[in-house]
Amino acid sequence: MQEAVTTALSHQPYGEYILRTGTDIIRQLELVYGAHWYRTRFAGKAPVLDLGPGRCWFTKQNVNDIVAVDNAPELVEHYRQQGINIKLGDAYQVPYPEEYFEGVFCCWLLEHLSEPDRAFLEMYRILKPGGYACVIVPSPNDMNAFYDDYTHVRPYTPVSLRQLAEGSGFKRYRVECLPWVRGITYLLRLRLSPTAADKYMRWADTYLRKLRLVNRNNLMLEAWR
């Protein structure tokens, strides 16, 4: 999901780091996330860009309509061999023309970037008029958890996300926390079906959100060009 950022990873390419990390529970949870975000935010949109796809859990939701862009050659080659439409590029220079995509999904990438404003300008550039962007980032709510990943540069607040959206040209946007997901992790540990976890995700995103029981460690910006 993330982009290589500093020479601290020079002895261990970031693509290899992504491919070797993530427990089975995390990988299952990613797929549950991907199914939910695609179905509720992107179904019917094409083409859609998955920017900084990591283990390609969002791209896998619709390999015909979603394309991925990542700057790690080893990761690109790994998923290309699995039939994923993935290209080498980065958040500062997406290898597609202006107004190409109907949707952009960018999850847990910006916290690794030293120049997030450039990434936002690129997302705005490649979106068609009326296009939709969904950007997910960590908040400062739990800084210990944030720095468990030594490649993290900065967390984001609702104010900083709004500033980035406005600065890149977006006129319509909103920021909210992610759904409460601890119950999903519990279900997956019990080895229940992904369908059960997906139903919980939908329930949490609708009903628990109304009770303001949300995942405050992560924020989601939705923006429309």
N, C-alpha and C positions, 0 to 999 in steps of 0.2 A: 504494500500500500504506500510505501514511502520512497523518497528519493535520496540517493547518496548525497552527503552534504559536505564532509570535510576530509582532510587527509588522515584523520584519525582512523579511517577505515582502509587506508592504503594497503595494509597487509592482509585484509580480509574483505574482498569485494562485497558490496552491500547486497547484491543479488544473491550471493551464496548465503549470506546471513539470513535473508528472508526465507530462502528455501529450506534451511536447516532448522529454523525456529518455529515455534507454535505447536502447542500440545494438540492431541486429537480433539479435545474439547474446544479449544480455540478455533481450530479449523472447521469443526462442525458449526460453531457459533457464527463464524464468518459467513458460511453458506446460508444460514438462517437469516442473518442480516441482509445478505445480497438479495435473497428471494423477496424479502419484505420491501426493501427500497425499490427494487425494480418494479414489483407489482403495483405499489402504491404511488410511485412518482414517475416512472419512466415507461410503463407499458404503452405501446402504440407509437412511441417516439422512435425515429430512426433517421440517420444514424446517431448513436450515442457514444460519447467518449468516456472511457474509464482511465482517468489520469493518475498515474502512479499506482498501478493495480495490485502490487504486491503479489499475493498468491492467486490473483485473478478470480477471486470468489464472486465478484460482481459481474465480471465479463462472462463468466460461465452461465449466467442466467439466460442469456440469449446470444449465442456465438454468431448468429447471422446479422444481428443489428447493432451489437456493441463491439467497438474496437478499443484496444488498450494501447497506451503509450508509456514506456518506461525507459529510464536511462541506463539500466544495468544490462549489458550485453548477454551475460550468462542467464539472466532471468528471461529475457526476450527469447533466447534460443530454446530454453527449457519448455516454455509454454507454446512456442510456435510448433514444436514437435508434437504437442498434444492437440493440435488443430485450432488453437486460439489465434484470432486475428490480432496480432500484437506487433507494434513497430517500435524501433529505437528512436527515442526523442527525449525531451524533458519539458518540465513545466514552464520554462522560460522561452522555449521555441518548439511548439507543437508542429509536427510535420504535416499540417493540413492547411488548406487555404481559408480565407476569411469566410464567415457565415456558412460554414460547412455542416455543423452539427445541430440537431434539434435539442440535444441534452448533453450535459457534462456532469459526471459523477467524480468527485475528488474526495477521498476518504483517508484521513490520517496521513496526510502528506505535508500540509502547510507547516506543521510544527517542526519539520526538518529543514525548512527553507530560510535562507538568510535574507531573501528579497521577495516576500510574499506578494508585494504590490505588482511585481512583474508577472507573477503567475496569474493574478486576477485579470490583468490586462490581456493576457493570452486567452483566458477563458472567455472573456467578453468578445475578443476578436473573432474566435472561431464559432461562436454561437450565431445561429440565424436570428433575425428579428422575431421576437416572441419566444425564443429558445429559453430553456430552463437549466439552471445549474444548482447542484446540491453539493455543499462543501461541509465536511465533518472534521472537527478538530478537538483536541483536548482543551479543557478549561483549566484555570488555576485552582480549582476546588480541592484537588489532592496533589500537592506538589511532590510528595514522596513517590506516588505512583507515576507521576509525569517523568521524573528523572530515573525511574527504573530502566528506561531506554536511554542509553548514554548518547544517542545520536539526536536527541531532541534539542531544539534551539529555543523555542518559546511557546507558551500556551496562548490562548486567545480568550478575550472577553466579548460579550455582545457589542460593546462599544467599538472595540478594535475591528471586529468583523464588519460592522456597519461602515466604518471608515474605509476599509478596503473595498467594499462593494461600491460605495459612492464614488470613491476615487477612480475606479476603473470604468465608470459609466452606468452602472446599474441604477435604475430609478425605483424599481419595485423589489422589495426583499423583506425577509423576516428571519428572526433568529430564535431558536428554542433549544431546549435540552433534548437529548436522546431519550427514548423510552427506557423504562426500568427493566433491566435484563437479568437480574440475579436469579429470578425464577426460571429463566430459560437455561441457564447454566446448570441448575439443579436437575431439571428434566433431562438434560443431555447426560449428566453423570449417572442418572438412573437407566440410561440406555433406552429411553423411549424414542419413538419415531421422530424424524425431523418434522413431520406433520403436526405433532403435538406441540413441539417448540414453536412452530410457525403460528399456530393458533394462539399460543401465549403471547407471542410478539404482537399480534394484531390486537389482542385484548389489552395489553399494557399500553400500546400506542394510543388507544382510544379511551379506555375507562380509567386506567391509573393516571394518565395524563390529566384528566379532568379533576382528579384528586390531588394534583400537583406532586404525585409520587413519580419522579423522573430520575434519570441518570445525570446528575449534575457535574460529573467529571468530563462530560463531552457536550459540545454544542454543534448544532446543525444550522447552517445558513442556507436558505433557499432564495434564489434570485432569478428574476425574469428579465430578459433583455427587451 
